[in-house]
């Protein structure tokens, strides 16, 4: 830690004022803890009760919010802003001019691109990658190892599954759910509250507004485009119309349950404009 570095601390009634990093009395007054092995850039602003871990690097003119925590070997870029009570994981990378919202959580080894915006209380998983100028909504959840492309938009309370891939400039609506390992192409659009299942693929520039998610008495049912996924079984709508009874028997469904899921499939087939008669 370079003790001659000038940082900015808040002074009640006066605003942000410059101090030398070596002024431990001022840090202690504000309950700020900075590891001796951390590197703090010029004119960084450090909020009350902030914690900066071993080997962390804080860029020039970065802002660290009140009660924020910066993990071991994390890197905060120049002019980046970390919100109040936000948590930055070990070895995470926050790009220059990125903004992390209050109470957001960035997982270990995650990478947040230049000028990206992470909303209030959003959660970014382990080793996830958020692209340049991407926007992640308030309380959104991005799974471990997921990848969000440059300039993509993820809505409030949306959920992106483990290892899912969202293309450049794609738009995912509020409260939408994208399943594990799903792939959403560049500039694709997924509507509010839509449900996209495990390993699904939505092509480049495709617009998907209508989908259905049903919590049945056994497995969940998800419909998008011409695809229905029930549990781990994913087939087109016509296939399900023709085969739901045999699949149900293979999975030990009672006749009552087979009829239940058949009704779901027939209703979806009607919406999709596909004949529901075998």
N, C-alpha and C positions, 0 to 999 in steps of 0.2 A: 504494500500500500504506500503510495507516494504521498508523504506527509505535507509536502509543499503545495499540493493540489488545492485549488479553490473550489469549494462546493457552496451550495445555497441551502440555508435552513430557514424555516419560517419563524418570524418574530412577531408575537402578538401585537397588534396595533400598528405594525410597521411593514408587514409583508415579508417577502423573501429577501434575505440579506446574505452577503458573502461571508464565509468563514474559511479558515484553513482547515483542511482535513485533520491536521494534527491537534486541533482544539477539542480534545476529548471531553472537557467539561461541558461544552455546548452539546455534544452528542449525548452525553449522559443525562443532561437536563431533559432531553426529548426521548429518552429511552431507545435511542438508536444503537444498533449493534452492527458493526462492520468488521468482518474478518481482517486480520492483518495481512492475509495473502490476497485479498480482493484488490482489484484495480478500479479506481473511480475516475472517470473522465472530467475534463474541465467543465465547470459551471453546471454540473449535475445537481438536481434538486432532490433532497432526501427527506421524506415525510416522517412524521412522528411515529415512533415505535417500529420503524422499518428494520428488517433483518437482511443482511447481505452476507452470503455464505462464503466459505473458503474458495479461493481461486476464481470467484465470480468476476466478471468484467462489466462495468457500467460505462456506456459511451458518453461522449461530450454532449452536454445540454440535455441529457436524458432526465426523465422525471420519475421518481419512485414514490408511490403513494403512501399514505399513512397505513401502518401495520402491514404493508406488503412484505412478502418473503421471497428472496431471490436465492435459489439453491446453489449447491456446489457446482463450480465451473460453468454456471450459466453465463450467457452473454447477452447483454442488453445493448442494442444499437444506438448510434447517435440520434438524439432528438426523439427517441422512443418514449412512450408514456405508459407506465404501469399503474393501474388504478389502486384505490384504497382496498386493503385486505386481499389483494390478488396474490396468487401463489405461482411462482415460476419454478419448475422442476429442475432437478440436477441435469446439467449439460444441455439444457434447452437453449435455443437460439431465437432471439427476438430481433427482427430486422430493423434497420434504420427507419425512423419515422412511423413505426408501427404503434398501434394503440391497443392496450389490453384493459378491458373494462374492470370496474370495481367488482371484487369477489370472484373474478374469473380464475380458473385453474388451468395451468399449462403443464402437461405431463413431462416426465423425464425424457430428454432427448428429442422433444418436439421441436419443430422449426416453423417459425412464423415469418412470412416474407415481408419485404420492404413495403411500408405504407399499408399493411393489412390492418383490419379493424376487428377486434374480438369483443363481443358484447358483454353486458353485465351478467355475471354468474355463469357464463359459458364454460364448458369443460372440453379441453383438448387433450386427447389421449396420448399415451406413450408413443413416441417416435412418429406421431402424425406430422403431416406436412401441409402447411397452409400457404398458398401462393401469393405472389405479388398483388397487392391491392385487393385481395379477397375480403369479403365481409361475412362475419359469422354473427348471427343474431343473438339477442338476449336469451340466456338459459338454453342455448343450443348445446348438443352433445356430439362431439366428434370422436369416433372410436379410435382405439389403438391402431397405429400404422395406416390410418386412412390418409388419403391424399386429396386435397382440395385445390383446384387449379387457379391460375392467375385470374383475377377479377371475377371469380365466382361469387355468388350470393347465396348464403344459407340462412333461411328464415328463423324467426324467433321460435324457440322450443323445438326446432327440428332435431332429428336424431339421425346421425350418419354412422353406419355400422363399421365393425372391425374390418380393416383392409379394403374398404370401399374406395372407389375412385370417382371423383367428381371433376369433369372437364373444365377447361378454361371458359370463363364467361357463362357457365351454366347457372341456372337459377332454381333453387329448391325452396318451396313455399313454407310458410309458417306451419309448424306442427307436423310437417311431413316426416316420414320414416323411410330411410334407405337401408336395405338389409346388408348383412355381412357379405363382403366381396362383390357387391353390386358395382356396375360400371355405368356411369352417366356421361354421355358424350359432350364434347364442346358445344356450348350455346344451347344445350337442351334445356327445357323448362318443365319442372315438376310442380304441380299445383299444391295449394294449401291442403294439409291433412292427408295427402296421398300416401299410399303404402307401396313400396317397391321391395320385392322379396329377395331372398338369398340368391346371390350370383346372377341376378337379373342384369340385362344389358339394354340400355336406352341409347339409341343412336344419336349421332351428332345432329344438332339443330332440331331434334324432335321435340314436340310440345305434347306433354301428357298432363291433362287436366283432370280426367276422370279415372278413378280407381276405387276399389272396394276392399275393406278389411273387415272380416267377420270373426268374432270369437265364438266358435262352436262349442259343443259339449265335449269334444275330444281335441282335434287339431284346429289351428287357426286357418282361415281361408283368405287368400289375397288374390285379387284380380287386377291386372293392368294390361293394356293393349289387348292381345289375343291370348294371354297367358293366365292360367289359374295355378296357384301354388297352394297345396293343402299339406301341412306338415313339411316334409322334405321332398314330397312328390311335386314336380312342376311339369305341366303339359299344356298344350293349347286347349281352348274351350271345347272344340269339337271332340277331341280325344276324351276329355272328361265326361261329356255327355254320353259317349259310347261305352265307357269303361268304369264309371264310378261304382257300379254295383259289385263288379268283380274285385276292384281295389278294396272296397269296404270289407268284403268277405275275407280277403287276404290279411287284412289288419284286425280281424276279429270283431268287427262292428256287429252290433245287433241289427235286425231288420229296421227297427225304429230309427237307429242312428244312420243307417244307410239312406233311409228315406229323408232324414233331416238334411244330410249333405247333398243328396240328389236335388232337393228343393233349392238349396243355395246355388248349385251349378246351373239348374234350369233358369233361375232368375237372372243369373249373370249372362247366360246364353241369350236370353231375351233382350237384355240391354245391349249385348254385342251384335244383335241382329243375326244370330245363328239359330238354326232349328234345334229345338230341345227334344225332338223325337228321334228315337233310334230306328 
